[in-house]
Amino acid sequence: LGPFNGNEAVLDVYQTVGGIFDSSEPSPETGGPIGTIEILWSDCEKASLTYRLDQPDVSGRIELRRITEDNVMLCEALTGQ
């Protein structure tokens, strides 16, 4: 959860337990944040996701790329690329 600013987003990660996929019964329980994710877009097709979790203590980086070119031209027009 969190906002983005330009080509970057820093988001809180929450762990939710006790839920059933696509159902409100039983209602899931969400505690406080257990870490952060930072997404940095290098252009309209690629981004890098860095994560740091406290419970368990893990961190890493994942390179992201669009699997389709939908909206790439619009993104490039809006960003002047």
Biopython code that builds the backbone (N, CA, C, O; Angstrom):
import numpy as np
from Bio.PDB.StructureBuilder import StructureBuilder

atoms = [
    (1, "LEU", "N", (0.839, -1.175, 0.000)),
    (1, "LEU", "CA", (0.000, 0.000, 0.000)),
    (1, "LEU", "C", (0.880, 1.233, 0.000)),
    (1, "LEU", "O", (1.857, 1.306, 0.744)),
    (2, "GLY", "N", (0.531, 2.211, -0.841)),
    (2, "GLY", "CA", (1.277, 3.451, -0.819)),
    (2, "GLY", "C", (1.222, 4.200, -2.127)),
    (2, "GLY", "O", (0.756, 3.665, -3.133)),
    (3, "PRO", "N", (1.689, 5.426, -2.126)),
    (3, "PRO", "CA", (1.627, 6.280, -3.310)),
    (3, "PRO", "C", (2.844, 6.086, -4.218)),
    (3, "PRO", "O", (3.804, 5.405, -3.857)),
    (4, "PHE", "N", (2.784, 6.689, -5.386)),
    (4, "PHE", "CA", (3.954, 6.751, -6.249)),
    (4, "PHE", "C", (4.244, 8.199, -6.558)),
    (4, "PHE", "O", (3.357, 9.050, -6.503)),
    (5, "ASN", "N", (5.508, 8.476, -6.888)),
    (5, "ASN", "CA", (5.936, 9.831, -7.207)),
    (5, "ASN", "C", (6.825, 9.746, -8.441)),
    (5, "ASN", "O", (7.948, 9.250, -8.363)),
    (6, "GLY", "N", (6.333, 10.223, -9.575)),
    (6, "GLY", "CA", (7.104, 10.147, -10.809)),
    (6, "GLY", "C", (7.315, 8.710, -11.222)),
    (6, "GLY", "O", (6.353, 7.992, -11.492)),
    (7, "ASN", "N", (8.561, 8.280, -11.275)),
    (7, "ASN", "CA", (8.869, 6.914, -11.690)),
    (7, "ASN", "C", (9.214, 5.990, -10.518)),
    (7, "ASN", "O", (9.840, 4.948, -10.712)),
    (8, "GLU", "N", (8.806, 6.371, -9.302)),
    (8, "GLU", "CA", (9.168, 5.594, -8.120)),
    (8, "GLU", "C", (7.977, 5.425, -7.185)),
    (8, "GLU", "O", (7.165, 6.335, -7.011)),
    (9, "ALA", "N", (7.893, 4.242, -6.591)),
    (9, "ALA", "CA", (6.878, 3.978, -5.568)),
    (9, "ALA", "C", (7.544, 3.252, -4.407)),
    (9, "ALA", "O", (8.300, 2.302, -4.611)),
    (10, "VAL", "N", (7.261, 3.703, -3.197)),
    (10, "VAL", "CA", (7.727, 3.011, -1.992)),
    (10, "VAL", "C", (6.459, 2.578, -1.257)),
    (10, "VAL", "O", (5.651, 3.406, -0.837)),
    (11, "LEU", "N", (6.305, 1.254, -1.112)),
    (11, "LEU", "CA", (5.055, 0.686, -0.625)),
    (11, "LEU", "C", (5.288, -0.139, 0.632)),
    (11, "LEU", "O", (6.329, -0.780, 0.777)),
    (12, "ASP", "N", (4.318, -0.121, 1.538)),
    (12, "ASP", "CA", (4.355, -0.985, 2.714)),
    (12, "ASP", "C", (3.811, -2.355, 2.340)),
    (12, "ASP", "O", (2.884, -2.463, 1.538)),
    (13, "VAL", "N", (4.390, -3.404, 2.924)),
    (13, "VAL", "CA", (3.932, -4.775, 2.731)),
    (13, "VAL", "C", (3.245, -5.229, 4.010)),
    (13, "VAL", "O", (3.797, -5.089, 5.101)),
    (14, "TYR", "N", (2.044, -5.771, 3.875)),
    (14, "TYR", "CA", (1.287, -6.295, 5.005)),
    (14, "TYR", "C", (1.072, -7.793, 4.824)),
    (14, "TYR", "O", (0.894, -8.266, 3.701)),
    (15, "GLN", "N", (1.087, -8.529, 5.911)),
    (15, "GLN", "CA", (0.772, -9.946, 5.862)),
    (15, "GLN", "C", (-0.671, -10.128, 6.295)),
    (15, "GLN", "O", (-1.071, -9.662, 7.361)),
    (16, "THR", "N", (-1.442, -10.800, 5.473)),
    (16, "THR", "CA", (-2.835, -11.077, 5.771)),
    (16, "THR", "C", (-3.000, -12.580, 5.958)),
    (16, "THR", "O", (-2.532, -13.365, 5.134)),
    (17, "VAL", "N", (-3.657, -12.977, 7.029)),
    (17, "VAL", "CA", (-3.848, -14.403, 7.311)),
    (17, "VAL", "C", (-5.323, -14.682, 7.596)),
    (17, "VAL", "O", (-6.080, -13.783, 7.962)),
    (18, "GLY", "N", (-5.711, -15.933, 7.422)),
    (18, "GLY", "CA", (-7.049, -16.367, 7.817)),
    (18, "GLY", "C", (-8.122, -16.157, 6.775)),
    (18, "GLY", "O", (-9.298, -16.391, 7.053)),
    (19, "GLY", "N", (-7.756, -15.725, 5.588)),
    (19, "GLY", "CA", (-8.762, -15.499, 4.562)),
    (19, "GLY", "C", (-8.891, -16.690, 3.633)),
    (19, "GLY", "O", (-8.042, -17.581, 3.623)),
    (20, "ILE", "N", (-9.944, -16.698, 2.865)),
    (20, "ILE", "CA", (-10.155, -17.693, 1.824)),
    (20, "ILE", "C", (-10.187, -16.936, 0.510)),
    (20, "ILE", "O", (-10.846, -15.901, 0.410)),
    (21, "PHE", "N", (-9.483, -17.438, -0.505)),
    (21, "PHE", "CA", (-9.368, -16.729, -1.775)),
    (21, "PHE", "C", (-10.732, -16.304, -2.295)),
    (21, "PHE", "O", (-11.647, -17.121, -2.406)),
    (22, "ASP", "N", (-10.861, -15.022, -2.614)),
    (22, "ASP", "CA", (-12.063, -14.442, -3.211)),
    (22, "ASP", "C", (-13.313, -14.645, -2.353)),
    (22, "ASP", "O", (-14.404, -14.857, -2.884)),
    (23, "SER", "N", (-13.159, -14.581, -1.052)),
    (23, "SER", "CA", (-14.295, -14.753, -0.158)),
    (23, "SER", "C", (-14.107, -13.875, 1.070)),
    (23, "SER", "O", (-12.978, -13.634, 1.498)),
    (24, "SER", "N", (-15.202, -13.400, 1.634)),
    (24, "SER", "CA", (-15.093, -12.601, 2.859)),
    (24, "SER", "C", (-15.302, -13.466, 4.108)),
    (24, "SER", "O", (-15.244, -12.948, 5.223)),
    (25, "GLU", "N", (-15.541, -14.759, 3.947)),
    (25, "GLU", "CA", (-15.741, -15.665, 5.077)),
    (25, "GLU", "C", (-14.607, -16.656, 5.164)),
    (25, "GLU", "O", (-14.354, -17.296, 4.143)),
    (26, "PRO", "N", (-13.895, -16.865, 6.244)),
    (26, "PRO", "CA", (-13.859, -15.930, 7.375)),
    (26, "PRO", "C", (-13.110, -14.667, 6.980)),
    (26, "PRO", "O", (-12.287, -14.685, 6.064)),
    (27, "SER", "N", (-13.389, -13.599, 7.657)),
    (27, "SER", "CA", (-12.731, -12.357, 7.271)),
    (27, "SER", "C", (-11.252, -12.430, 7.621)),
    (27, "SER", "O", (-10.893, -12.865, 8.716)),
    (28, "PRO", "N", (-10.404, -12.012, 6.711)),
    (28, "PRO", "CA", (-8.960, -12.076, 6.958)),
    (28, "PRO", "C", (-8.525, -11.061, 8.006)),
    (28, "PRO", "O", (-9.184, -10.043, 8.216)),
    (29, "GLU", "N", (-7.419, -11.351, 8.651)),
    (29, "GLU", "CA", (-6.837, -10.455, 9.634)),
    (29, "GLU", "C", (-5.534, -9.895, 9.088)),
    (29, "GLU", "O", (-4.680, -10.644, 8.612)),
    (30, "THR", "N", (-5.383, -8.595, 9.157)),
    (30, "THR", "CA", (-4.168, -7.942, 8.677)),
    (30, "THR", "C", (-3.521, -7.207, 9.839)),
    (30, "THR", "O", (-4.155, -6.399, 10.516)),
    (31, "GLY", "N", (-2.255, -7.503, 10.052)),
    (31, "GLY", "CA", (-1.508, -6.821, 11.098)),
    (31, "GLY", "C", (-0.834, -5.579, 10.536)),
    (31, "GLY", "O", (-1.231, -5.062, 9.492)),
    (32, "GLY", "N", (0.174, -5.114, 11.228)),
    (32, "GLY", "CA", (0.928, -3.951, 10.775)),
    (32, "GLY", "C", (1.868, -4.305, 9.641)),
    (32, "GLY", "O", (1.939, -5.465, 9.236)),
    (33, "PRO", "N", (2.583, -3.334, 9.127)),
    (33, "PRO", "CA", (3.501, -3.590, 8.023)),
    (33, "PRO", "C", (4.640, -4.527, 8.444)),
    (33, "PRO", "O", (5.127, -4.470, 9.573)),
    (34, "ILE", "N", (5.050, -5.393, 7.503)),
    (34, "ILE", "CA", (6.154, -6.318, 7.766)),
    (34, "ILE", "C", (7.348, -6.039, 6.846)),
    (34, "ILE", "O", (8.309, -6.807, 6.827)),
    (35, "GLY", "N", (7.287, -4.952, 6.092)),
    (35, "GLY", "CA", (8.397, -4.626, 5.217)),
    (35, "GLY", "C", (8.007, -3.575, 4.189)),
    (35, "GLY", "O", (6.939, -2.968, 4.264)),
    (36, "THR", "N", (8.900, -3.379, 3.230)),
    (36, "THR", "CA", (8.659, -2.389, 2.176)),
    (36, "THR", "C", (9.048, -2.961, 0.813)),
    (36, "THR", "O", (9.864, -3.876, 0.695)),
    (37, "ILE", "N", (8.425, -2.377, -0.200)),
    (37, "ILE", "CA", (8.765, -2.654, -1.594)),
    (37, "ILE", "C", (9.018, -1.309, -2.254)),
    (37, "ILE", "O", (8.251, -0.365, -2.063)),
    (38, "GLU", "N", (10.086, -1.221, -3.028)),
    (38, "GLU", "CA", (10.362, -0.028, -3.824)),
    (38, "GLU", "C", (10.356, -0.437, -5.293)),
    (38, "GLU", "O", (11.064, -1.361, -5.694)),
    (39, "ILE", "N", (9.553, 0.259, -6.085)),
    (39, "ILE", "CA", (9.506, 0.012, -7.523)),
    (39, "ILE", "C", (10.053, 1.248, -8.218)),
    (39, "ILE", "O", (9.609, 2.367, -7.962)),
    (40, "LEU", "N", (11.014, 1.036, -9.095)),
    (40, "LEU", "CA", (11.628, 2.125, -9.838)),
    (40, "LEU", "C", (11.509, 1.797, -11.322)),
    (40, "LEU", "O", (12.104, 0.830, -11.799)),
    (41, "TRP", "N", (10.738, 2.607, -12.053)),
    (41, "TRP", "CA", (10.556, 2.407, -13.479)),
    (41, "TRP", "C", (11.703, 3.075, -14.222)),
    (41, "TRP", "O", (11.958, 4.264, -14.029)),
    (42, "SER", "N", (12.402, 2.316, -15.078)),
    (42, "SER", "CA", (13.489, 2.887, -15.872)),
    (42, "SER", "C", (12.959, 3.459, -17.180)),
    (42, "SER", "O", (13.555, 4.379, -17.739)),
    (43, "ASP", "N", (11.847, 2.923, -17.672)),
    (43, "ASP", "CA", (11.149, 3.457, -18.838)),
    (43, "ASP", "C", (9.736, 2.893, -18.823)),
    (43, "ASP", "O", (9.308, 2.325, -17.818)),
    (44, "CYS", "N", (9.015, 3.043, -19.914)),
    (44, "CYS", "CA", (7.612, 2.617, -19.943)),
    (44, "CYS", "C", (7.439, 1.106, -20.052)),
    (44, "CYS", "O", (6.314, 0.611, -19.986)),
    (45, "GLU", "N", (8.518, 0.374, -20.217)),
    (45, "GLU", "CA", (8.429, -1.080, -20.331)),
    (45, "GLU", "C", (9.129, -1.834, -19.213)),
    (45, "GLU", "O", (8.811, -3.000, -18.982)),
    (46, "LYS", "N", (10.073, -1.211, -18.508)),
    (46, "LYS", "CA", (10.886, -1.927, -17.526)),
    (46, "LYS", "C", (10.884, -1.226, -16.169)),
    (46, "LYS", "O", (10.806, -0.002, -16.065)),
    (47, "ALA", "N", (10.972, -2.063, -15.140)),
    (47, "ALA", "CA", (11.056, -1.551, -13.772)),
    (47, "ALA", "C", (11.887, -2.523, -12.945)),
    (47, "ALA", "O", (12.118, -3.665, -13.342)),
    (48, "SER", "N", (12.325, -2.047, -11.800)),
    (48, "SER", "CA", (13.063, -2.867, -10.853)),
    (48, "SER", "C", (12.320, -2.812, -9.521)),
    (48, "SER", "O", (11.977, -1.731, -9.041)),
    (49, "LEU", "N", (12.073, -3.970, -8.929)),
    (49, "LEU", "CA", (11.379, -4.059, -7.648)),
    (49, "LEU", "C", (12.373, -4.559, -6.602)),
    (49, "LEU", "O", (12.949, -5.637, -6.748)),
    (50, "THR", "N", (12.567, -3.769, -5.549)),
    (50, "THR", "CA", (13.431, -4.154, -4.432)),
    (50, "THR", "C", (12.552, -4.344, -3.213)),
    (50, "THR", "O", (11.730, -3.483, -2.897)),
    (51, "TYR", "N", (12.718, -5.470, -2.524)),
    (51, "TYR", "CA", (11.889, -5.739, -1.353)),
    (51, "TYR", "C", (12.756, -6.018, -0.131)),
    (51, "TYR", "O", (13.858, -6.559, -0.225)),
    (52, "ARG", "N", (12.214, -5.627, 1.015)),
    (52, "ARG", "CA", (12.830, -5.902, 2.322)),
    (52, "ARG", "C", (11.703, -6.282, 3.273)),
    (52, "ARG", "O", (10.808, -5.482, 3.547)),
    (53, "LEU", "N", (11.760, -7.511, 3.772)),
    (53, "LEU", "CA", (10.744, -7.981, 4.712)),
    (53, "LEU", "C", (11.391, -8.233, 6.060)),
    (53, "LEU", "O", (12.534, -8.682, 6.141)),
    (54, "ASP", "N", (10.641, -7.936, 7.128)),
    (54, "ASP", "CA", (11.132, -8.150, 8.493)),
    (54, "ASP", "C", (10.779, -9.535, 9.013)),
    (54, "ASP", "O", (11.515, -10.096, 9.825)),
    (55, "GLN", "N", (9.670, -10.092, 8.557)),
    (55, "GLN", "CA", (9.164, -11.362, 9.080)),
    (55, "GLN", "C", (8.757, -12.253, 7.927)),
    (55, "GLN", "O", (7.616, -12.130, 7.483)),
    (56, "PRO", "N", (9.578, -13.130, 7.408)),
    (56, "PRO", "CA", (10.957, -13.406, 7.791)),
    (56, "PRO", "C", (11.906, -12.336, 7.263)),
    (56, "PRO", "O", (11.524, -11.523, 6.420)),
    (57, "ASP", "N", (13.117, -12.335, 7.746)),
    (57, "ASP", "CA", (14.113, -11.339, 7.360)),
    (57, "ASP", "C", (14.697, -11.721, 5.995)),
    (57, "ASP", "O", (15.665, -12.477, 5.914)),
    (58, "VAL", "N", (14.101, -11.192, 4.933)),
    (58, "VAL", "CA", (14.556, -11.470, 3.569)),
    (58, "VAL", "C", (14.550, -10.184, 2.765)),
    (58, "VAL", "O", (13.806, -9.250, 3.062)),
    (59, "SER", "N", (15.382, -10.153, 1.750)),
    (59, "SER", "CA", (15.396, -9.007, 0.845)),
    (59, "SER", "C", (15.878, -9.491, -0.514)),
    (59, "SER", "O", (16.479, -10.559, -0.630)),
    (60, "GLY", "N", (15.612, -8.706, -1.520)),
    (60, "GLY", "CA", (16.047, -9.072, -2.857)),
    (60, "GLY", "C", (15.588, -8.062, -3.882)),
    (60, "GLY", "O", (15.010, -7.023, -3.562)),
    (61, "ARG", "N", (15.866, -8.402, -5.125)),
    (61, "ARG", "CA", (15.537, -7.504, -6.231)),
    (61, "ARG", "C", (15.011, -8.349, -7.385)),
    (61, "ARG", "O", (15.525, -9.432, -7.664)),
    (62, "ILE", "N", (13.979, -7.838, -8.052)),
    (62, "ILE", "CA", (13.364, -8.514, -9.185)),
    (62, "ILE", "C", (13.260, -7.509, -10.326)),
    (62, "ILE", "O", (12.751, -6.403, -10.143)),
    (63, "GLU", "N", (13.739, -7.893, -11.492)),
    (63, "GLU", "CA", (13.583, -7.058, -12.680)),
    (63, "GLU", "C", (12.213, -7.349, -13.295)),
    (63, "GLU", "O", (11.851, -8.509, -13.488)),
    (64, "LEU", "N", (11.460, -6.303, -13.601)),
    (64, "LEU", "CA", (10.121, -6.438, -14.160)),
    (64, "LEU", "C", (10.089, -5.903, -15.588)),
    (64, "LEU", "O", (10.791, -4.949, -15.925)),
    (65, "ARG", "N", (9.266, -6.531, -16.418)),
    (65, "ARG", "CA", (9.086, -6.079, -17.796)),
    (65, "ARG", "C", (7.651, -6.368, -18.214)),
    (65, "ARG", "O", (7.102, -7.421, -17.892)),
    (66, "ARG", "N", (7.050, -5.429, -18.933)),
    (66, "ARG", "CA", (5.693, -5.658, -19.437)),
    (66, "ARG", "C", (5.678, -6.885, -20.334)),
    (66, "ARG", "O", (6.613, -7.104, -21.104)),
    (67, "ILE", "N", (4.622, -7.687, -20.239)),
    (67, "ILE", "CA", (4.522, -8.842, -21.114)),
    (67, "ILE", "C", (3.752, -8.511, -22.396)),
    (67, "ILE", "O", (3.767, -9.290, -23.349)),
    (68, "THR", "N", (3.086, -7.367, -22.416)),
    (68, "THR", "CA", (2.436, -6.880, -23.627)),
    (68, "THR", "C", (2.821, -5.421, -23.805)),
    (68, "THR", "O", (3.300, -4.774, -22.873)),
    (69, "GLU", "N", (2.610, -4.919, -24.992)),
    (69, "GLU", "CA", (2.940, -3.516, -25.257)),
    (69, "GLU", "C", (1.737, -2.592, -25.093)),
    (69, "GLU", "O", (1.780, -1.439, -25.522)),
    (70, "ASP", "N", (0.661, -3.088, -24.476)),
    (70, "ASP", "CA", (-0.509, -2.251, -24.227)),
    (70, "ASP", "C", (-0.099, -1.019, -23.438)),
    (70, "ASP", "O", (0.587, -1.122, -22.421)),
    (71, "ASN", "N", (-0.516, 0.128, -23.903)),
    (71, "ASN", "CA", (-0.312, 1.421, -23.232)),
    (71, "ASN", "C", (1.123, 1.927, -23.239)),
    (71, "ASN", "O", (1.389, 2.978, -22.656)),
    (72, "VAL", "N", (2.068, 1.221, -23.876)),
    (72, "VAL", "CA", (3.442, 1.716, -23.929)),
    (72, "VAL", "C", (3.486, 3.031, -24.704)),
    (72, "VAL", "O", (4.123, 3.987, -24.262)),
    (73, "MET", "N", (2.816, 3.088, -25.856)),
    (73, "MET", "CA", (2.839, 4.321, -26.654)),
    (73, "MET", "C", (2.208, 5.478, -25.874)),
    (73, "MET", "O", (2.713, 6.599, -25.929)),
    (74, "LEU", "N", (1.115, 5.224, -25.151)),
    (74, "LEU", "CA", (0.495, 6.265, -24.341)),
    (74, "LEU", "C", (1.446, 6.723, -23.241)),
    (74, "LEU", "O", (1.586, 7.922, -23.005)),
    (75, "CYS", "N", (2.091, 5.790, -22.573)),
    (75, "CYS", "CA", (3.044, 6.121, -21.514)),
    (75, "CYS", "C", (4.177, 6.983, -22.078)),
    (75, "CYS", "O", (4.548, 7.995, -21.484)),
    (76, "GLU", "N", (4.719, 6.579, -23.217)),
    (76, "GLU", "CA", (5.808, 7.334, -23.823)),
    (76, "GLU", "C", (5.357, 8.733, -24.234)),
    (76, "GLU", "O", (6.114, 9.692, -24.086)),
    (77, "ALA", "N", (4.147, 8.861, -24.744)),
    (77, "ALA", "CA", (3.615, 10.183, -25.107)),
    (77, "ALA", "C", (3.463, 11.071, -23.881)),
    (77, "ALA", "O", (3.779, 12.260, -23.925)),
    (78, "LEU", "N", (2.976, 10.488, -22.782)),
    (78, "LEU", "CA", (2.749, 11.264, -21.562)),
    (78, "LEU", "C", (4.058, 11.669, -20.891)),
    (78, "LEU", "O", (4.130, 12.721, -20.256)),
    (79, "THR", "N", (5.089, 10.842, -21.029)),
    (79, "THR", "CA", (6.368, 11.131, -20.370)),
    (79, "THR", "C", (7.364, 11.820, -21.282)),
    (79, "THR", "O", (8.455, 12.183, -20.844)),
    (80, "GLY", "N", (7.001, 12.007, -22.555)),
    (80, "GLY", "CA", (7.898, 12.678, -23.492)),
    (80, "GLY", "C", (9.066, 11.835, -23.934)),
    (80, "GLY", "O", (10.103, 12.378, -24.316)),
    (81, "GLN", "N", (8.931, 10.528, -23.895)),
    (81, "GLN", "CA", (10.027, 9.635, -24.310)),
    (81, "GLN", "C", (9.971, 9.376, -25.802)),
    (81, "GLN", "O", (10.810, 8.650, -26.334)),
]
sb = StructureBuilder()
sb.init_structure("model")
sb.init_model(0)
sb.init_chain("A")
sb.init_seg("    ")
for serial, (resi, resn, name, xyz) in enumerate(atoms, 1):
    if name == "N":
        sb.init_residue(resn, " ", resi, " ")
    sb.init_atom(name, np.array(xyz, "f"), 0.0, 1.0, " ", f" {name:<3s}", serial, name[0])
structure = sb.get_structure()
